[in-house]
Amino acid sequence: MNLDRAVMAFAGVVVLASAILSVTVSPWWIALTMFAGLNMLQASITGFCPAAMVFRALGVRSGCAFR
């Protein structure tokens, strides 16, 4: 798995988990979905992604989007 796929998989897990938590626990979990969406939007504009930095530090090989 390369860095791009790891970041997208992580974002998908965060969005799905927060959606499930918002239905089962509290509607306030939607805020996590909004945060993930805003983070993906700013990463697409600026190229800066904190999750990519963490995955890179963990040794995930680079993809073409986050260099």
DSSP file (Angstrom, degrees, kcal/mol; ACC not computed):
  #  RESIDUE AA STRUCTURE BP1 BP2  ACC     N-H-->O    O-->H-N    N-H-->O    O-->H-N    TCO  KAPPA ALPHA  PHI   PSI    X-CA   Y-CA   Z-CA
    1    1 A M              0   0    0      0, 0.0    60,-0.5     0, 0.0     2,-0.1   0.000 360.0 360.0 360.0 133.1    0.0    0.0    0.0
    2    2 A N     >  -     0   0    0     58,-0.1     4,-2.1     1,-0.1    60,-0.2  -0.431 360.0 -96.4 -95.3 176.2    1.3    3.4   -0.9
    3    3 A L  H  > S+     0   0    0     58,-2.2     4,-2.4     1,-0.2     5,-0.2   0.868 119.9  54.3 -60.2 -42.0    0.9    6.7    0.9
    4    4 A D  H  > S+     0   0    0      1,-0.2     4,-2.3     2,-0.2    -1,-0.2   0.932 111.2  44.5 -61.1 -46.8   -2.0    7.9   -1.2
    5    5 A R  H  > S+     0   0    0      1,-0.2     4,-2.5     2,-0.2    -1,-0.2   0.875 111.9  53.3 -66.8 -36.9   -4.1    4.8   -0.6
    6    6 A A  H  X S+     0   0    0     -4,-2.1     4,-2.3     2,-0.2    -1,-0.2   0.912 110.3  47.0 -64.6 -42.1   -3.3    4.8    3.1
    7    7 A V  H  X S+     0   0    0     -4,-2.4     4,-2.5     2,-0.2    -2,-0.2   0.926 114.3  46.7 -65.8 -44.5   -4.5    8.4    3.5
    8    8 A M  H  X S+     0   0    0     -4,-2.3     4,-2.2    -5,-0.2    -2,-0.2   0.886 112.7  49.9 -66.3 -38.1   -7.7    7.7    1.5
    9    9 A A  H  X S+     0   0    0     -4,-2.5     4,-2.2     2,-0.2    -1,-0.2   0.914 111.4  49.1 -65.3 -42.6   -8.4    4.5    3.5
   10   10 A F  H  X S+     0   0    0     -4,-2.3     4,-2.4     2,-0.2    -2,-0.2   0.922 111.0  49.6 -62.8 -44.7   -7.8    6.4    6.8
   11   11 A A  H  X S+     0   0    0     -4,-2.5     4,-2.3     1,-0.2    -1,-0.2   0.899 110.8  50.8 -61.8 -40.6  -10.2    9.2    5.7
   12   12 A G  H  X S+     0   0    0     -4,-2.2     4,-2.6     2,-0.2     5,-0.2   0.899 109.9  49.1 -63.6 -41.2  -12.8    6.7    4.7
   13   13 A V  H  X S+     0   0    0     -4,-2.2     4,-2.8     2,-0.2     5,-0.2   0.911 111.4  50.0 -64.9 -42.2  -12.6    4.9    8.1
   14   14 A V  H  X S+     0   0    0     -4,-2.4     4,-2.3     2,-0.2    -2,-0.2   0.925 113.2  45.8 -62.8 -44.4  -12.9    8.2    9.9
   15   15 A V  H  X S+     0   0    0     -4,-2.3     4,-2.1     2,-0.2    -2,-0.2   0.932 115.8  45.2 -66.4 -45.6  -16.0    9.2    7.9
   16   16 A L  H  X S+     0   0    0     -4,-2.6     4,-2.4     2,-0.2     5,-0.2   0.920 113.8  49.4 -64.6 -42.8  -17.7    5.9    8.3
   17   17 A A  H  X S+     0   0    0     -4,-2.8     4,-2.6    -5,-0.2    -2,-0.2   0.914 112.5  47.3 -63.3 -42.5  -16.9    5.6   12.0
   18   18 A S  H  X S+     0   0    0     -4,-2.3     4,-2.1    -5,-0.2    -1,-0.2   0.862 110.9  51.8 -69.8 -33.2  -18.2    9.1   12.7
   19   19 A A  H  X S+     0   0    0     -4,-2.1     4,-1.3     2,-0.2    -2,-0.2   0.925 112.5  45.5 -65.9 -43.3  -21.4    8.4   10.7
   20   20 A I  H  X S+     0   0    0     -4,-2.4     4,-2.4     1,-0.2     3,-0.3   0.920 113.9  49.3 -64.7 -43.8  -22.0    5.2   12.6
   21   21 A L  H  X>S+     0   0    0     -4,-2.6     4,-2.8     1,-0.2     5,-1.7   0.845 106.8  55.8 -65.0 -33.5  -21.3    7.0   15.9
   22   22 A S  H  <5S+     0   0    0     -4,-2.1    -1,-0.2     3,-0.2    -2,-0.2   0.825 112.9  41.9 -69.1 -29.7  -23.6    9.9   15.0
   23   23 A V  H  <5S+     0   0    0     -4,-1.3    -2,-0.2    -3,-0.3    -1,-0.2   0.869 126.5  31.1 -81.4 -38.8  -26.5    7.4   14.5
   24   24 A T  H  <5S+     0   0    0     -4,-2.4    -2,-0.2     2,-0.2    -3,-0.2   0.786 133.7  16.8 -94.2 -29.0  -25.8    5.2   17.5
   25   25 A V  T  <5S-     0   0    0     -4,-2.8    -3,-0.2     1,-0.3    -4,-0.1   0.834 121.8 -23.6-110.9 -63.5  -24.3    7.5   20.1
   26   26 A S    > < -     0   0    0     -5,-1.7     3,-1.7     1,-0.1    -1,-0.3  -0.982  43.6-127.2-157.4 140.5  -24.8   11.2   19.5
   27   27 A P  G >  S+     0   0    0      0, 0.0     3,-1.7     0, 0.0     4,-0.2   0.685 101.1  79.9 -63.5 -16.1  -25.5   13.5   16.5
   28   28 A W  G >  S+     0   0    0      1,-0.3     3,-1.7     2,-0.2     4,-0.3   0.678  72.4  78.3 -65.9 -16.0  -22.4   15.6   17.6
   29   29 A W  G X> S+     0   0    0     -3,-1.7     3,-1.1     1,-0.3     4,-1.0   0.672  73.4  79.2 -66.7 -15.0  -20.2   12.9   16.0
   30   30 A I  H <> S+     0   0    0     -3,-1.7     4,-2.4     1,-0.3    -1,-0.3   0.794  79.3  70.3 -60.3 -26.9  -21.1   14.6   12.6
   31   31 A A  H <> S+     0   0    0     -3,-1.7     4,-2.4     1,-0.2    -1,-0.3   0.859  94.3  53.6 -59.4 -35.1  -18.5   17.2   13.6
   32   32 A L  H <> S+     0   0    0     -3,-1.1     4,-2.4    -4,-0.3    -1,-0.2   0.889 107.4  50.6 -66.9 -38.5  -15.8   14.6   13.0
   33   33 A T  H  X S+     0   0    0     -4,-1.0     4,-2.4     2,-0.2    -2,-0.2   0.915 110.9  49.1 -62.1 -43.2  -17.2   13.9    9.5
   34   34 A M  H  X S+     0   0    0     -4,-2.4     4,-2.6     2,-0.2    -2,-0.2   0.904 110.4  50.6 -64.0 -41.0  -17.1   17.7    8.9
   35   35 A F  H  X S+     0   0    0     -4,-2.4     4,-2.5     2,-0.2    -2,-0.2   0.922 110.9  48.8 -61.7 -44.6  -13.5   17.9   10.1
   36   36 A A  H  X S+     0   0    0     -4,-2.4     4,-2.4     1,-0.2    -2,-0.2   0.912 112.3  48.8 -62.6 -42.3  -12.4   15.1    7.9
   37   37 A G  H  X S+     0   0    0     -4,-2.4     4,-2.2     2,-0.2    -2,-0.2   0.914 112.2  47.4 -63.8 -43.4  -14.1   16.6    4.9
   38   38 A L  H  X S+     0   0    0     -4,-2.6     4,-2.6     2,-0.2    -1,-0.2   0.886 111.4  51.6 -64.9 -38.1  -12.6   20.0    5.5
   39   39 A N  H  X S+     0   0    0     -4,-2.5     4,-2.2     2,-0.2    -2,-0.2   0.907 109.8  48.8 -65.4 -41.2   -9.2   18.4    6.0
   40   40 A M  H  X S+     0   0    0     -4,-2.4     4,-1.8     2,-0.2    -2,-0.2   0.895 111.9  50.4 -64.7 -38.9   -9.5   16.5    2.6
   41   41 A L  H  X S+     0   0    0     -4,-2.2     4,-1.3     2,-0.2    -2,-0.2   0.937 112.1  45.2 -64.7 -47.2  -10.5   19.8    0.9
   42   42 A Q  H  X S+     0   0    0     -4,-2.6     4,-3.1     1,-0.2     5,-0.5   0.863 111.5  53.7 -67.4 -33.2   -7.6   21.8    2.3
   43   43 A A  H  X S+     0   0    0     -4,-2.2     4,-1.8     1,-0.2    -1,-0.2   0.868 106.8  51.9 -67.0 -35.1   -5.2   18.9    1.4
   44   44 A S  H  < S+     0   0    0     -4,-1.8    -1,-0.2    -5,-0.2    -2,-0.2   0.811 117.5  39.0 -70.0 -27.6   -6.5   18.9   -2.2
   45   45 A I  H  < S+     0   0    0     -4,-1.3    -2,-0.2    -5,-0.1    -1,-0.2   0.900 130.5  24.3 -86.0 -45.8   -5.8   22.7   -2.4
   46   46 A T  H  < S-     0   0    0     -4,-3.1    -3,-0.2     2,-0.2    -2,-0.2   0.728  89.7-130.6 -96.4 -23.9   -2.6   23.0   -0.5
   47   47 A G     <  +     0   0    0     -4,-1.8     2,-0.6    -5,-0.5    -4,-0.2   0.448  67.9 126.0  83.5  -0.5   -1.0   19.6   -0.8
   48   48 A F        +     0   0    0     -6,-0.4    -1,-0.3    18,-0.1    -2,-0.2  -0.831  30.8 169.5 -95.5 122.3   -0.4   19.6    3.0
   49   49 A C     >  -     0   0    0     -2,-0.6     4,-1.6     1,-0.1     3,-0.2  -0.939  26.0-161.1-137.0 112.6   -1.8   16.6    4.8
   50   50 A P  H  > S+     0   0    0      0, 0.0     4,-2.0     0, 0.0     5,-0.2   0.876  95.8  55.3 -59.3 -38.0   -1.0   15.8    8.4
   51   51 A A  H  > S+     0   0    0      1,-0.2     4,-2.7     2,-0.2     5,-0.2   0.891 105.3  52.9 -63.0 -38.2   -2.1   12.1    8.0
   52   52 A A  H  > S+     0   0    0     -3,-0.2     4,-2.4     1,-0.2    -1,-0.2   0.875 107.1  52.4 -64.0 -36.7    0.3   11.8    5.1
   53   53 A M  H  X S+     0   0    0     -4,-1.6     4,-2.0     2,-0.2    -1,-0.2   0.903 111.0  47.0 -65.5 -40.2    3.1   13.1    7.4
   54   54 A V  H  X S+     0   0    0     -4,-2.0     4,-1.5     2,-0.2    -2,-0.2   0.937 113.4  47.2 -66.8 -46.7    2.2   10.5   10.0
   55   55 A F  H  <>S+     0   0    0     -4,-2.7     5,-2.3     1,-0.2     4,-0.3   0.882 111.0  52.4 -63.2 -37.4    2.1    7.6    7.5
   56   56 A R  H ><5S+     0   0    0     -4,-2.4     3,-1.3     1,-0.2    -1,-0.2   0.905 107.6  51.6 -63.9 -40.7    5.4    8.7    6.0
   57   57 A A  H 3<5S+     0   0    0     -4,-2.0    -1,-0.2     1,-0.3    -2,-0.2   0.794 105.2  57.4 -65.5 -27.8    7.0    8.7    9.4
   58   58 A L  T 3<5S-     0   0    0     -4,-1.5    -1,-0.3    -5,-0.1    -2,-0.2   0.509 125.3-103.3 -80.9  -4.5    5.6    5.2    9.9
   59   59 A G  T < 5 +     0   0    0     -3,-1.3     2,-0.3    -4,-0.3    -3,-0.2   0.598  64.4 155.7  97.9  11.7    7.5    4.1    6.7
   60   60 A V      < -     0   0    0     -5,-2.3    -1,-0.3     1,-0.1   -58,-0.1  -0.562  48.7-112.4 -71.7 132.9    4.7    3.9    4.2
   61   61 A R        -     0   0    0    -60,-0.5   -58,-2.2    -2,-0.3    -1,-0.1  -0.342  37.8 -97.0 -70.7 149.4    6.2    4.3    0.7
   62   62 A S        -     0   0    0    -60,-0.2     2,-0.1   -59,-0.1    -1,-0.1  -0.261  33.6-160.7 -69.8 147.0    5.3    7.5   -1.2
   63   63 A G        -     0   0    0      3,-0.4    -1,-0.1   -61,-0.1     0, 0.0  -0.273  37.6 -93.2-105.2-161.8    2.6    7.7   -3.8
   64   64 A C  S    S+     0   0    0     -2,-0.1     3,-0.2     1,-0.1    -2,-0.1   0.691 113.8  53.8 -92.9 -17.9    2.2   10.4   -6.4
   65   65 A A  S    S+     0   0    0      1,-0.2     2,-0.8     2,-0.1    -1,-0.1   0.919 107.7  42.6 -84.5 -44.4   -0.1   12.8   -4.6
   66   66 A F              0   0    0      1,-0.2    -3,-0.4   -14,-0.0    -1,-0.2  -0.810 360.0 360.0-110.4  94.1    1.7   13.5   -1.3
   67   67 A R              0   0    0     -2,-0.8    -1,-0.2    -3,-0.2    -5,-0.1   0.382 360.0 360.0-111.0 360.0    5.4   14.1   -2.0
